[in-house]
Amino acid sequence: MYSPNVGIVLSQIEEGDIVLDIGGWALPFNRANYVIDMMPYESRGSWKEGYTQGSQGGEREYFDRKTWIQRDICDRAPFPFKDKSIDYIICSHVLEDLRDPIWVCSEINRVGKRGYIEVPSRLVESSRGVEPGIVGWSHHRWLIDIDKKRKK
């Protein structure tokens, strides 16, 4: 998550809220009660050299080994939560990586009441030099635009 937005997101989460971080392995949001990611709990906060590592969203991890759900979020099986049972969902820098972001968005809408989604800007995705010799990020499958004209 873009670091200036961390405080904004934390201010939108109430004390008793149940929070889900989708795809938070590399930089888990500590305030999340649940994290769902294909990588194991033990490897959380690790990434390749030169990339951000650690965690964000507070000092204390609200999730633990039992609430870290390791699975492929595009497997078309419903997330293990009841409809509208999650007060706040965080999905930061995940949708552009997935083979089926539409499925994941449908699950976000099904289980979540409100939340925060962040994707890379088209400018970054269209810039040479983000990774040597290519334009944008090699592992991103999608370019995502935010339509500011749509009603919430």
N, C-alpha and C positions, 0 to 999 in steps of 0.2 A: 504494500500500500504506500502511496506517496506520503511521506512522513508528515507533512503539514495537515493531512486529513485524519491522522490518527486521533488527535484531540477532538476533532469534530465528531467522529464516529463514537468515541467514548462518551461524549456529552449527549448523544442520542440514545444511549443504552441506560435503562433504568436499573436500579439496584437488584430487583428480583427477576429481571428478564432472563429468559433462556436464550442463549446465543449459539449460533452454529457458524463455524468457519468452513467454507467449502473450498477444498484444494489448498489448505493452508500449510502444507508440510514445510516448505522452504523457509517461510517466515510466519509461523503461526501467530494468530491474534490471541494473546493470553487471556483476554476477557471472555473468550468463547467457552461455553460449557461443553460443547461437542466440536470435534474436528472430523471431517470426512475427507479422506485422501487415499490414494493408492499406495503410498509409501508408509512404512511402519512407524509407530510411535517412537521407537528407540532412535530413529534417525532424524527426528524433527529438528528444524532449524539448521540443517546442513545443506550445502550447495557447492557448486564448483568454485574454485579459487577465483577471486575477482568479483564475485557476486555478493549481494547482501546475505548475511547469515545471522542467525539468532532468532529473536522474536520481537513482537511489538504489541502495543495495546495493554500496557500495564506491567507491573513487576511480577505479579503472582499468576501462575497458570491456573485457570478455573477448570480446565479439562485435565484428564488423567488417562492412564492406560486403558481403563474401562470405557471411557467416553470418547476415545480416539477410534474411529470406525475406519478400518482399512479395507477399501474396496475400489473397484473401477466405477466411477460415478456416471459413466456412459453406458453401463451394462443393461440399461432399460428396466432394471428392477427398481421399484419405488424406494426412495430413501426410507430408512426405518423410523419414520416419524408420522404421527397422525396429522391430518389436515389442520393447518393454521396453529400447530402446536409450538412453533418456534417464534419467539417474539422479535428476534433480530437476526438477519442473515448477513454474513460478510462473504463476498465472492470477489477477491481482488487478484487480478492478473491470472485468471484461470480460463475464462471462456474462449480466449483466442488460441489456447493450446488444445482444445478438445476436439474429438472427432464428431461429437454430437452436442453442440452448445444449446440447441433448441430443446432437447430433452432435459438438460440440466436446468434451463430457465423454466420449463414447465414444472419441474419439481420444486424449484425455488418458490414459484407462485403458489403451488399446492400447500407446502408446509409452512411458509413464512408469512408473517404479518407485515413486516417492514424490513428495510435493510440497506445495504450499501454494495454496489457493484462498481468495480474499477477495471478499465481496460486500457491498453496503451493508446496513445494518440496516433492518428493517421500520419502526422508529421514524423514521428519516430519510426513508424513502420515503413515510411517511404524514403528514409534517409540512408545514404550510403555511409558505411563506417561504424555502424552500431556493432556489427561483428565484422572482422576483417574479410574483405573481398566480396561482400554481399550487401544487399539492401535490406534493412529491417533485421528481424530476428529469424534465424533459420528454423526454429522449432514452432513458430506461430503458423497456424493453419488458416486463420481468418483475419480480415480487417473489419473492425467494428466501428460504426459511426453512431454518435448519440444524436437523436432527433430532438432538438430543443423545442420544436413546435408541437410535439405530442403532449397531450394532457396526461397527468400522472394518474 
